[in-house]
Amino acid sequence: MTAKIKMPGPVYIAHILAVTLGAFGAFAFLVQTEDASSYRQGHLFASWAPTWIAAAFALRFPSGARNRMRWWTVALLGFCAAGSISALEEAVTPGEYVVVALRIALAAPVIVLLLLPESGTWFNRPSPAAGMQVTGE
């Protein structure tokens, strides 16, 4: 008989927000690079790449993610948020302000939610190979 464990609410919400941020980043990148120079495209890619990696990590939260993946996600989104705060000074158009504000608004809650104690408990749970069946919320 296998015991079922349920993903805690904060981890589930962080999972959804991180994946949403990654999808928004892909859309924003495609829209912003349409007529941009190669330098601008590289700058945009570098600013969105951490969110895409964090979204890929977040896809593993329900199944096999461990504490190391949680800390990598926090670090990547921390770099993203810090870079976005400095990008507020460089934003020229209202669209750029919106993109930067949304990047901060979606990354900050994920960082906070992943740093909660119940999130740490989830990422330090027994391995699914040890007879536990993991279910989402």
N, CA, C and O atoms as a GROMACS GRO file, in nm:
protein
  548
    1MET      N    1   0.084  -0.118   0.000
    1MET     CA    2   0.000   0.000   0.000
    1MET      C    3   0.089   0.125   0.000
    1MET      O    4   0.183   0.135   0.078
    2THR      N    5   0.058   0.218  -0.086
    2THR     CA    6   0.137   0.341  -0.093
    2THR      C    7   0.058   0.455  -0.032
    2THR      O    8  -0.063   0.467  -0.052
    3ALA      N    9   0.128   0.539   0.043
    3ALA     CA   10   0.065   0.656   0.104
    3ALA      C   11   0.064   0.770   0.003
    3ALA      O   12   0.160   0.789  -0.072
    4LYS      N   13  -0.046   0.845   0.002
    4LYS     CA   14  -0.054   0.960  -0.088
    4LYS      C   15  -0.018   1.086  -0.011
    4LYS      O   16  -0.065   1.109   0.100
    5ILE      N   17   0.067   1.167  -0.072
    5ILE     CA   18   0.100   1.296  -0.012
    5ILE      C   19   0.056   1.404  -0.110
    5ILE      O   20   0.066   1.387  -0.231
    6LYS      N   21   0.008   1.513  -0.055
    6LYS     CA   22  -0.047   1.621  -0.136
    6LYS      C   23   0.046   1.741  -0.135
    6LYS      O   24   0.099   1.779  -0.030
    7MET      N   25   0.066   1.801  -0.252
    7MET     CA   26   0.151   1.917  -0.262
    7MET      C   27   0.087   2.033  -0.184
    7MET      O   28  -0.031   2.062  -0.204
    8PRO      N   29   0.162   2.100  -0.094
    8PRO     CA   30   0.105   2.211  -0.017
    8PRO      C   31   0.068   2.328  -0.108
    8PRO      O   32   0.124   2.346  -0.216
    9GLY      N   33  -0.028   2.406  -0.061
    9GLY     CA   34  -0.078   2.521  -0.137
    9GLY      C   35   0.029   2.618  -0.184
    9GLY      O   36   0.029   2.655  -0.301
   10PRO      N   37   0.122   2.660  -0.097
   10PRO     CA   38   0.225   2.754  -0.142
   10PRO      C   39   0.311   2.700  -0.256
   10PRO      O   40   0.348   2.774  -0.346
   11VAL      N   41   0.343   2.571  -0.252
   11VAL     CA   42   0.423   2.513  -0.360
   11VAL      C   43   0.342   2.506  -0.489
   11VAL      O   44   0.393   2.530  -0.598
   12TYR      N   45   0.214   2.472  -0.475
   12TYR     CA   46   0.127   2.465  -0.593
   12TYR      C   47   0.114   2.602  -0.658
   12TYR      O   48   0.123   2.615  -0.780
   13ILE      N   49   0.093   2.706  -0.576
   13ILE     CA   50   0.080   2.842  -0.631
   13ILE      C   51   0.212   2.887  -0.692
   13ILE      O   52   0.212   2.950  -0.798
   14ALA      N   53   0.325   2.857  -0.628
   14ALA     CA   54   0.456   2.891  -0.684
   14ALA      C   55   0.478   2.821  -0.817
   14ALA      O   56   0.532   2.879  -0.911
   15HIS      N   57   0.434   2.696  -0.824
   15HIS     CA   58   0.443   2.618  -0.949
   15HIS      C   59   0.366   2.688  -1.060
   15HIS      O   60   0.419   2.708  -1.170
   16ILE      N   61   0.242   2.726  -1.033
   16ILE     CA   62   0.158   2.792  -1.134
   16ILE      C   63   0.216   2.927  -1.174
   16ILE      O   64   0.222   2.959  -1.292
   17LEU      N   65   0.259   3.007  -1.076
   17LEU     CA   66   0.315   3.139  -1.107
   17LEU      C   67   0.443   3.130  -1.188
   17LEU      O   68   0.464   3.209  -1.280
   18ALA      N   69   0.530   3.035  -1.155
   18ALA     CA   70   0.657   3.022  -1.228
   18ALA      C   71   0.633   2.979  -1.373
   18ALA      O   72   0.698   3.030  -1.464
   19VAL      N   73   0.541   2.887  -1.393
   19VAL     CA   74   0.510   2.844  -1.530
   19VAL      C   75   0.443   2.958  -1.607
   19VAL      O   76   0.471   2.978  -1.725
   20THR      N   77   0.356   3.034  -1.539
   20THR     CA   78   0.293   3.150  -1.603
   20THR      C   79   0.397   3.254  -1.642
   20THR      O   80   0.390   3.311  -1.751
   21LEU      N   81   0.493   3.278  -1.554
   21LEU     CA   82   0.600   3.373  -1.583
   21LEU      C   83   0.682   3.328  -1.703
   21LEU      O   84   0.718   3.409  -1.789
   22GLY      N   85   0.712   3.199  -1.711
   22GLY     CA   86   0.786   3.146  -1.826
   22GLY      C   87   0.709   3.162  -1.956
   22GLY      O   88   0.766   3.197  -2.059
   23ALA      N   89   0.578   3.135  -1.953
   23ALA     CA   90   0.496   3.149  -2.073
   23ALA      C   91   0.483   3.296  -2.112
   23ALA      O   92   0.492   3.330  -2.230
   24PHE      N   93   0.463   3.383  -2.014
   24PHE     CA   94   0.457   3.526  -2.042
   24PHE      C   95   0.590   3.574  -2.100
   24PHE      O   96   0.592   3.656  -2.191
   25GLY      N   97   0.700   3.523  -2.046
   25GLY     CA   98   0.831   3.561  -2.096
   25GLY      C   99   0.852   3.522  -2.241
   25GLY      O  100   0.910   3.598  -2.318
   26ALA      N  101   0.806   3.403  -2.278
   26ALA     CA  102   0.819   3.360  -2.417
   26ALA      C  103   0.738   3.451  -2.509
   26ALA      O  104   0.785   3.491  -2.616
   27PHE      N  105   0.617   3.483  -2.467
   27PHE     CA  106   0.532   3.572  -2.548
   27PHE      C  107   0.593   3.711  -2.558
   27PHE      O  108   0.601   3.767  -2.667
   28ALA      N  109   0.636   3.767  -2.445
   28ALA     CA  110   0.696   3.901  -2.445
   28ALA      C  111   0.823   3.905  -2.528
   28ALA      O  112   0.848   4.002  -2.600
   29PHE      N  113   0.904   3.800  -2.519
   29PHE     CA  114   1.027   3.794  -2.598
   29PHE      C  115   0.996   3.797  -2.747
   29PHE      O  116   1.059   3.870  -2.822
   30LEU      N  117   0.899   3.717  -2.789
   30LEU     CA  118   0.863   3.714  -2.931
   30LEU      C  119   0.808   3.848  -2.979
   30LEU      O  120   0.838   3.891  -3.090
   31VAL      N  121   0.728   3.913  -2.897
   31VAL     CA  122   0.670   4.042  -2.935
   31VAL      C  123   0.778   4.151  -2.939
   31VAL      O  124   0.780   4.232  -3.032
   32GLN      N  125   0.866   4.153  -2.840
   32GLN     CA  126   0.966   4.259  -2.832
   32GLN      C  127   1.080   4.246  -2.932
   32GLN      O  128   1.143   4.345  -2.966
   33THR      N  129   1.107   4.125  -2.980
   33THR     CA  130   1.222   4.107  -3.070
   33THR      C  131   1.182   4.112  -3.216
   33THR      O  132   1.266   4.088  -3.303
   34GLU      N  133   1.058   4.142  -3.244
   34GLU     CA  134   1.011   4.139  -3.383
   34GLU      C  135   1.096   4.228  -3.475
   34GLU      O  136   1.141   4.183  -3.580
   35ASP      N  137   1.116   4.352  -3.436
   35ASP     CA  138   1.195   4.444  -3.519
   35ASP      C  139   1.319   4.494  -3.446
   35ASP      O  140   1.370   4.601  -3.478
   36ALA      N  141   1.369   4.417  -3.351
   36ALA     CA  142   1.483   4.460  -3.270
   36ALA      C  143   1.615   4.422  -3.337
   36ALA      O  144   1.622   4.329  -3.417
   37SER      N  145   1.719   4.496  -3.300
   37SER     CA  146   1.853   4.464  -3.349
   37SER      C  147   1.902   4.337  -3.280
   37SER      O  148   1.843   4.291  -3.183
   38SER      N  149   2.008   4.282  -3.332
   38SER     CA  150   2.062   4.159  -3.273
   38SER      C  151   2.112   4.184  -3.131
   38SER      O  152   2.102   4.097  -3.044
   39TYR      N  153   2.166   4.304  -3.106
   39TYR     CA  154   2.210   4.338  -2.971
   39TYR      C  155   2.091   4.339  -2.875
   39TYR      O  156   2.099   4.285  -2.765
   40ARG      N  157   1.983   4.400  -2.917
   40ARG     CA  158   1.861   4.408  -2.833
   40ARG      C  159   1.802   4.268  -2.812
   40ARG      O  160   1.754   4.237  -2.703
   41GLN      N  161   1.804   4.187  -2.916
   41GLN     CA  162   1.752   4.049  -2.902
   41GLN      C  163   1.834   3.971  -2.800
   41GLN      O  164   1.777   3.897  -2.718
   42GLY      N  165   1.965   3.986  -2.803
   42GLY     CA  166   2.051   3.919  -2.706
   42GLY      C  167   2.026   3.969  -2.565
   42GLY      O  168   2.025   3.891  -2.470
   43HIS      N  169   2.006   4.098  -2.551
   43HIS     CA  170   1.976   4.156  -2.420
   43HIS      C  171   1.844   4.102  -2.367
   43HIS      O  172   1.835   4.066  -2.250
   44LEU      N  173   1.743   4.095  -2.452
   44LEU     CA  174   1.613   4.041  -2.410
   44LEU      C  175   1.622   3.892  -2.375
   44LEU      O  176   1.562   3.847  -2.278
   45PHE      N  177   1.698   3.818  -2.456
   45PHE     CA  178   1.713   3.675  -2.428
   45PHE      C  179   1.779   3.654  -2.292
   45PHE      O  180   1.736   3.569  -2.214
   46ALA      N  181   1.883   3.732  -2.264
   46ALA     CA  182   1.954   3.718  -2.136
   46ALA      C  183   1.865   3.756  -2.018
   46ALA      O  184   1.879   3.700  -1.910
   47SER      N  185   1.774   3.850  -2.039
   47SER     CA  186   1.688   3.891  -1.928
   47SER      C  187   1.574   3.792  -1.905
   47SER      O  188   1.522   3.783  -1.793
   48TRP      N  189   1.534   3.717  -2.008
   48TRP     CA  190   1.424   3.621  -1.993
   48TRP      C  191   1.472   3.478  -1.968
   48TRP      O  192   1.394   3.397  -1.918
   49ALA      N  193   1.594   3.445  -2.000
   49ALA     CA  194   1.642   3.307  -1.986
   49ALA      C  195   1.627   3.250  -1.844
   49ALA      O  196   1.587   3.135  -1.830
   50PRO      N  197   1.657   3.327  -1.738
   50PRO     CA  198   1.638   3.269  -1.603
   50PRO      C  199   1.493   3.231  -1.575
   50PRO      O  200   1.467   3.132  -1.506
   51THR      N  201   1.398   3.307  -1.628
   51THR     CA  202   1.258   3.273  -1.603
   51THR      C  203   1.219   3.145  -1.676
   51THR      O  204   1.138   3.068  -1.625
   52TRP      N  205   1.274   3.123  -1.793
   52TRP     CA  206   1.242   3.000  -1.867
   52TRP      C  207   1.302   2.878  -1.796
   52TRP      O  208   1.238   2.773  -1.790
   53ILE      N  209   1.421   2.892  -1.745
   53ILE     CA  210   1.483   2.781  -1.672
   53ILE      C  211   1.405   2.754  -1.543
   53ILE      O  212   1.380   2.638  -1.508
   54ALA      N  213   1.367   2.861  -1.472
   54ALA     CA  214   1.289   2.844  -1.349
   54ALA      C  215   1.154   2.780  -1.379
   54ALA      O  216   1.106   2.699  -1.299
   55ALA      N  217   1.092   2.814  -1.492
   55ALA     CA  218   0.964   2.752  -1.529
   55ALA      C  219   0.984   2.604  -1.558
   55ALA      O  220   0.899   2.522  -1.523
   56ALA      N  221   1.094   2.569  -1.621
   56ALA     CA  222   1.122   2.427  -1.647
   56ALA      C  223   1.143   2.352  -1.514
   56ALA      O  224   1.097   2.239  -1.499
   57PHE      N  225   1.211   2.415  -1.419
   57PHE     CA  226   1.226   2.355  -1.287
   57PHE      C  227   1.090   2.339  -1.219
   57PHE      O  228   1.063   2.237  -1.156
   58ALA      N  229   1.005   2.442  -1.232
   58ALA     CA  230   0.874   2.439  -1.166
   58ALA      C  231   0.787   2.326  -1.220
   58ALA      O  232   0.701   2.274  -1.149
   59LEU      N  233   0.808   2.288  -1.343
   59LEU     CA  234   0.731   2.176  -1.399
   59LEU      C  235   0.761   2.046  -1.325
   59LEU      O  236   0.681   1.952  -1.330
   60ARG      N  237   0.874   2.039  -1.257
   60ARG     CA  238   0.911   1.919  -1.181
   60ARG      C  239   0.865   1.924  -1.035
   60ARG      O  240   0.880   1.825  -0.964
   61PHE      N  241   0.811   2.037  -0.989
   61PHE     CA  242   0.770   2.048  -0.849
   61PHE      C  243   0.671   1.938  -0.807
   61PHE      O  244   0.688   1.882  -0.700
   62PRO      N  245   0.569   1.907  -0.888
   62PRO     CA  246   0.473   1.806  -0.843
   62PRO      C  247   0.530   1.665  -0.832
   62PRO      O  248   0.479   1.584  -0.755
   63SER      N  249   0.633   1.634  -0.906
   63SER     CA  250   0.678   1.494  -0.909
   63SER      C  251   0.809   1.473  -0.833
   63SER      O  252   0.807   1.430  -0.718
   64GLY      N  253   0.921   1.502  -0.896
   64GLY     CA  254   1.047   1.458  -0.837
   64GLY      C  255   1.139   1.567  -0.790
   64GLY      O  256   1.256   1.540  -0.764
   65ALA      N  257   1.093   1.690  -0.779
   65ALA     CA  258   1.182   1.799  -0.741
   65ALA      C  259   1.228   1.785  -0.596
   65ALA      O  260   1.150   1.748  -0.509
   66ARG      N  261   1.352   1.814  -0.573
   66ARG     CA  262   1.408   1.810  -0.438
   66ARG      C  263   1.453   1.950  -0.398
   66ARG      O  264   1.436   2.045  -0.473
   67ASN      N  265   1.510   1.961  -0.280
   67ASN     CA  266   1.544   2.090  -0.222
   67ASN      C  267   1.642   2.169  -0.310
   67ASN      O  268   1.633   2.292  -0.317
   68ARG      N  269   1.733   2.101  -0.374
   68ARG     CA  270   1.829   2.170  -0.461
   68ARG      C  271   1.758   2.245  -0.574
   68ARG      O  272   1.797   2.357  -0.608
   69MET      N  273   1.654   2.184  -0.631
   69MET     CA  274   1.580   2.249  -0.739
   69MET      C  275   1.504   2.370  -0.686
   69MET      O  276   1.491   2.470  -0.756
   70ARG      N  277   1.455   2.362  -0.564
   70ARG     CA  278   1.387   2.477  -0.502
   70ARG      C  279   1.484   2.594  -0.490
   70ARG      O  280   1.449   2.706  -0.525
   71TRP      N  281   1.605   2.568  -0.441
   71TRP     CA  282   1.702   2.677  -0.423
   71TRP      C  283   1.750   2.734  -0.557
   71TRP      O  284   1.773   2.854  -0.567
   72TRP      N  285   1.764   2.650  -0.658
   72TRP     CA  286   1.801   2.700  -0.791
   72TRP      C  287   1.690   2.789  -0.846
   72TRP      O  288   1.718   2.892  -0.908
   73THR      N  289   1.565   2.750  -0.825
   73THR     CA  290   1.453   2.833  -0.872
   73THR      C  291   1.452   2.967  -0.800
   73THR      O  292   1.432   3.070  -0.864
   74VAL      N  293   1.473   2.967  -0.669
   74VAL     CA  294   1.478   3.091  -0.593
   74VAL      C  295   1.593   3.179  -0.643
   74VAL      O  296   1.575   3.299  -0.661
   75ALA      N  297   1.710   3.121  -0.667
   75ALA     CA  298   1.825   3.198  -0.713
   75ALA      C  299   1.800   3.258  -0.852
   75ALA      O  300   1.828   3.375  -0.875
   76LEU      N  301   1.748   3.177  -0.944
   76LEU     CA  302   1.723   3.227  -1.079
   76LEU      C  303   1.621   3.340  -1.079
   76LEU      O  304   1.640   3.441  -1.146
   77LEU      N  305   1.512   3.323  -1.004
   77LEU     CA  306   1.410   3.427  -1.001
   77LEU      C  307   1.458   3.548  -0.920
   77LEU      O  308   1.412   3.660  -0.943
   78GLY      N  309   1.550   3.527  -0.827
   78GLY     CA  310   1.611   3.640  -0.757
   78GLY      C  311   1.694   3.725  -0.851
   78GLY      O  312   1.688   3.848  -0.848
   79PHE      N  313   1.773   3.659  -0.936
   79PHE     CA  314   1.849   3.733  -1.038
   79PHE      C  315   1.754   3.805  -1.133
   79PHE      O  316   1.779   3.919  -1.173
   80CYS      N  317   1.646   3.739  -1.169
   80CYS     CA  318   1.547   3.798  -1.259
   80CYS      C  319   1.486   3.923  -1.196
   80CYS      O  320   1.477   4.026  -1.262
   81ALA      N  321   1.444   3.914  -1.070
   81ALA     CA  322   1.382   4.028  -1.002
   81ALA      C  323   1.482   4.142  -0.983
   81ALA      O  324   1.448   4.258  -1.003
   82ALA      N  325   1.604   4.109  -0.944
   82ALA     CA  326   1.706   4.213  -0.925
   82ALA      C  327   1.737   4.283  -1.056
   82ALA      O  328   1.750   4.406  -1.060
   83GLY      N  329   1.750   4.206  -1.163
   83GLY     CA  330   1.775   4.267  -1.294
   83GLY      C  331   1.657   4.350  -1.342
   83GLY      O  332   1.676   4.451  -1.410
   84SER      N  333   1.538   4.308  -1.307
   84SER     CA  334   1.419   4.383  -1.348
   84SER      C  335   1.408   4.514  -1.273
   84SER      O  336   1.364   4.615  -1.329
   85ILE      N  337   1.449   4.515  -1.147
   85ILE     CA  338   1.445   4.640  -1.070
   85ILE      C  339   1.540   4.742  -1.132
   85ILE      O  340   1.507   4.860  -1.143
   86SER      N  341   1.658   4.696  -1.173
   86SER     CA  342   1.752   4.789  -1.238
   86SER      C  343   1.704   4.826  -1.378
   86SER      O  344   1.739   4.933  -1.428
   87ALA      N  345   1.624   4.739  -1.442
   87ALA     CA  346   1.573   4.769  -1.576
   87ALA      C  347   1.462   4.875  -1.572
   87ALA      O  348   1.431   4.934  -1.675
   88LEU      N  349   1.404   4.899  -1.456
   88LEU     CA  350   1.302   5.004  -1.447
   88LEU      C  351   1.359   5.140  -1.485
   88LEU      O  352   1.288   5.223  -1.542
   89GLU      N  353   1.486   5.162  -1.453
   89GLU     CA  354   1.550   5.290  -1.486
   89GLU      C  355   1.571   5.305  -1.636
   89GLU      O  356   1.572   5.417  -1.687
   90GLU      N  357   1.589   5.193  -1.707
   90GLU     CA  358   1.617   5.197  -1.850
   90GLU      C  359   1.491   5.191  -1.936
   90GLU      O  360   1.498   5.215  -2.057
   91ALA      N  361   1.377   5.160  -1.876
   91ALA     CA  362   1.253   5.148  -1.953
   91ALA      C  363   1.214   5.284  -2.010
   91ALA      O  364   1.217   5.385  -1.941
   92VAL      N  365   1.178   5.284  -2.139
   92VAL     CA  366   1.146   5.408  -2.207
   92VAL      C  367   0.996   5.415  -2.237
   92VAL      O  368   0.932   5.517  -2.214
   93THR      N  369   0.941   5.308  -2.289
   93THR     CA  370   0.801   5.307  -2.328
   93THR      C  371   0.714   5.248  -2.217
   93THR      O  372   0.763   5.175  -2.131
   94PRO      N  373   0.586   5.280  -2.219
   94PRO     CA  374   0.496   5.219  -2.120
   94PRO      C  375   0.494   5.066  -2.127
   94PRO      O  376   0.480   4.999  -2.025
   95GLY      N  377   0.509   5.012  -2.247
   95GLY     CA  378   0.512   4.867  -2.262
   95GLY      C  379   0.629   4.803  -2.190
   95GLY      O  380   0.615   4.695  -2.132
   96GLU      N  381   0.744   4.869  -2.192
   96GLU     CA  382   0.861   4.818  -2.121
   96GLU      C  383   0.839   4.822  -1.970
   96GLU      O  384   0.879   4.730  -1.899
   97TYR      N  385   0.775   4.927  -1.922
   97TYR     CA  386   0.743   4.934  -1.778
   97TYR      C  387   0.650   4.820  -1.738
   97TYR      O  388   0.669   4.759  -1.633
   98VAL      N  389   0.552   4.792  -1.821
   98VAL     CA  390   0.456   4.685  -1.790
   98VAL      C  391   0.527   4.550  -1.786
   98VAL      O  392   0.503   4.470  -1.695
   99VAL      N  393   0.613   4.523  -1.882
   99VAL     CA  394   0.685   4.396  -1.886
   99VAL      C  395   0.773   4.379  -1.763
   99VAL      O  396   0.775   4.273  -1.702
  100VAL      N  397   0.846   4.484  -1.728
  100VAL     CA  398   0.934   4.477  -1.612
  100VAL      C  399   0.852   4.461  -1.483
  100VAL      O  400   0.888   4.383  -1.395
  101ALA      N  401   0.743   4.536  -1.472
  101ALA     CA  402   0.659   4.527  -1.352
  101ALA      C  403   0.597   4.388  -1.339
  101ALA      O  404   0.590   4.335  -1.228
  102LEU      N  405   0.553   4.330  -1.448
  102LEU     CA  406   0.497   4.195  -1.442
  102LEU      C  407   0.603   4.092  -1.407
  102LEU      O  408   0.574   3.995  -1.336
  103ARG      N  409   0.723   4.111  -1.456
  103ARG     CA  410   0.831   4.018  -1.422
  103ARG      C  411   0.860   4.022  -1.272
  103ARG      O  412   0.880   3.917  -1.210
  104ILE      N  413   0.860   4.140  -1.214
  104ILE     CA  414   0.882   4.153  -1.070
  104ILE      C  415   0.761   4.098  -0.994
  104ILE      O  416   0.776   4.027  -0.896
  105ALA      N  417   0.641   4.133  -1.041
  105ALA     CA  418   0.518   4.094  -0.971
  105ALA      C  419   0.496   3.943  -0.972
  105ALA      O  420   0.432   3.891  -0.881
  106LEU      N  421   0.547   3.872  -1.070
  106LEU     CA  422   0.532   3.727  -1.073
  106LEU      C  423   0.650   3.655  -1.009
  106LEU      O  424   0.633   3.546  -0.953
  107ALA      N  425   0.769   3.712  -1.015
  107ALA     CA  426   0.887   3.645  -0.958
  107ALA      C  427   0.892   3.658  -0.806
  107ALA      O  428   0.926   3.562  -0.737
  108ALA      N  429   0.858   3.774  -0.753
  108ALA     CA  430   0.869   3.795  -0.608
  108ALA      C  431   0.781   3.699  -0.526
  108ALA      O  432   0.829   3.643  -0.428
  109PRO      N  433   0.653   3.680  -0.564
  109PRO     CA  434   0.573   3.585  -0.484
  109PRO      C  435   0.626   3.441  -0.492
  109PRO      O  436   0.616   3.367  -0.394
  110VAL      N  437   0.680   3.402  -0.606
  110VAL     CA  438   0.734   3.267  -0.618
  110VAL      C  439   0.850   3.249  -0.520
  110VAL      O  440   0.860   3.146  -0.454
  111ILE      N  441   0.936   3.350  -0.512
  111ILE     CA  442   1.049   3.343  -0.420
  111ILE      C  443   0.999   3.331  -0.276
  111ILE      O  444   1.046   3.246  -0.200
  112VAL      N  445   0.905   3.416  -0.239
  112VAL     CA  446   0.852   3.414  -0.102
  112VAL      C  447   0.785   3.281  -0.071
  112VAL      O  448   0.809   3.223   0.035
  113LEU      N  449   0.702   3.231  -0.163
  113LEU     CA  450   0.631   3.105  -0.140
  113LEU      C  451   0.727   2.987  -0.127
  113LEU      O  452   0.704   2.897  -0.047
  114LEU      N  453   0.834   2.987  -0.205
  114LEU     CA  454   0.929   2.876  -0.198
  114LEU      C  455   1.016   2.881  -0.072
  114LEU      O  456   1.075   2.780  -0.033
  115LEU      N  457   1.023   2.997  -0.009
  115LEU     CA  458   1.103   3.010   0.113
  115LEU      C  459   1.023   2.979   0.240
  115LEU      O  460   1.079   2.980   0.350
  116LEU      N  461   0.893   2.952   0.227
  116LEU     CA  462   0.811   2.919   0.344
  116LEU      C  463   0.850   2.782   0.400
  116LEU      O  464   0.896   2.696   0.324
  117PRO      N  465   0.834   2.761   0.531
  117PRO     CA  466   0.871   2.632   0.592
  117PRO      C  467   0.798   2.512   0.532
  117PRO      O  468   0.860   2.406   0.513
  118GLU      N  469   0.668   2.525   0.502
  118GLU     CA  470   0.597   2.410   0.446
  118GLU      C  471   0.646   2.375   0.305
  118GLU      O  472   0.635   2.261   0.261
  119SER      N  473   0.700   2.474   0.234
  119SER     CA  474   0.761   2.445   0.105
  119SER      C  475   0.888   2.363   0.124
  119SER      O  476   0.914   2.269   0.049
  120GLY      N  477   0.966   2.400   0.224
  120GLY     CA  478   1.087   2.323   0.253
  120GLY      C  479   1.054   2.180   0.290
  120GLY      O  480   1.126   2.088   0.252
  121THR      N  481   0.947   2.161   0.366
  121THR     CA  482   0.904   2.026   0.403
  121THR      C  483   0.868   1.945   0.279
  121THR      O  484   0.900   1.826   0.271
  122TRP      N  485   0.801   2.008   0.184
  122TRP     CA  486   0.762   1.938   0.061
  122TRP      C  487   0.885   1.892  -0.018
  122TRP      O  488   0.890   1.779  -0.066
  123PHE      N  489   0.982   1.978  -0.031
  123PHE     CA  490   1.100   1.945  -0.111
  123PHE      C  491   1.195   1.849  -0.038
  123PHE      O  492   1.283   1.790  -0.101
  124ASN      N  493   1.177   1.832   0.092
  124ASN     CA  494   1.258   1.737   0.169
  124ASN      C  495   1.181   1.609   0.200
  124ASN      O  496   1.222   1.533   0.288
  125ARG      N  497   1.070   1.584   0.130
  125ARG     CA  498   0.986   1.467   0.156
  125ARG      C  499   1.057   1.339   0.112
  125ARG      O  500   1.157   1.345   0.040
  126PRO      N  501   1.007   1.224   0.155
  126PRO     CA  502   1.066   1.097   0.111
  126PRO      C  503   1.052   1.080  -0.041
  126PRO      O  504   0.960   1.134  -0.103
  127SER      N  505   1.141   1.007  -0.097
  127SER     CA  506   1.141   0.984  -0.241
  127SER      C  507   1.018   0.905  -0.283
  127SER      O  508   0.974   0.816  -0.210
  128PRO      N  509   0.958   0.937  -0.402
  128PRO     CA  510   0.847   0.858  -0.452
  128PRO      C  511   0.884   0.710  -0.470
  128PRO      O  512   0.796   0.624  -0.468
  129ALA      N  513   1.010   0.682  -0.487
  129ALA     CA  514   1.054   0.544  -0.500
  129ALA      C  515   1.044   0.469  -0.367
  129ALA      O  516   1.050   0.346  -0.364
  130ALA      N  517   1.027   0.544  -0.258
  130ALA     CA  518   1.018   0.482  -0.126
  130ALA      C  519   0.874   0.445  -0.091
  130ALA      O  520   0.844   0.422   0.026
  131GLY      N  521   0.784   0.439  -0.190
  131GLY     CA  522   0.648   0.396  -0.166
  131GLY      C  523   0.547   0.508  -0.148
  131GLY      O  524   0.434   0.482  -0.107
  132MET      N  525   0.583   0.631  -0.177
  132MET     CA  526   0.491   0.742  -0.165
  132MET      C  527   0.435   0.778  -0.304
  132MET      O  528   0.509   0.781  -0.402
  133GLN      N  529   0.307   0.803  -0.310
  133GLN     CA  530   0.246   0.845  -0.436
  133GLN      C  531   0.214   0.992  -0.422
  133GLN      O  532   0.144   1.032  -0.329
  134VAL      N  533   0.264   1.074  -0.515
  134VAL     CA  534   0.251   1.218  -0.508
  134VAL      C  535   0.131   1.262  -0.589
  134VAL      O  536   0.112   1.217  -0.702
  135THR      N  537   0.050   1.351  -0.531
  135THR     CA  538  -0.065   1.405  -0.603
  135THR      C  539  -0.058   1.556  -0.598
  135THR      O  540  -0.011   1.614  -0.500
  136GLY      N  541  -0.105   1.621  -0.703
  136GLY     CA  542  -0.111   1.767  -0.707
  136GLY      C  543  -0.232   1.815  -0.629
  136GLY      O  544  -0.308   1.734  -0.576
  137GLU      N  545  -0.248   1.947  -0.623
  137GLU     CA  546  -0.361   1.999  -0.548
  137GLU      C  547  -0.475   2.030  -0.641
  137GLU      O  548  -0.580   2.075  -0.597
   0.00000   0.00000   0.00000
